[in-house]
Amino acid sequence: MESVIQLSIAMVNTPSSLAKVGDRLRAADVNISAIACTEGTPETVIHLIVDDPETAKIVLKDLGPVVTTNVLAFKMKNKPGAIASIGRECAAAHINIRNIYATTCGKEAMVYVWVEDVDAAMKALKAWRKE
């Protein structure tokens, strides 16, 4: 489990929004590890985990405001109830989850969790993962 930087960019929601982000990052040789979009009208928010957050922020800044936050990143077993367990552990520690997204590959999932208190969540979830 580690803390990584998430970039969130608010953009006008158009058919080309995602392409613009992808093209800018590709031109700067920045790789996307994870992405999630939150639909909105007239704006959308694109959340990104990339291999070079500083460069990404620079190349994306004229597309819309870019905000950086620390999020938790960790692998866990891909099984029913796994996300519920994360929610329960954070709730028990009085930690609000602002955003969560995950991807699976076989028996594992890579999970990204944006919480209000990264250190407290890391402590709560590390204890749970050892069980």
Summary of the structure (lengths in Angstrom):
residues: 131
radius of gyration: 15.6
end to end distance: 14.8
largest distance: 45.7
contacts: 377
relative contact order: 0.21
helix: 33%
strand: 42%
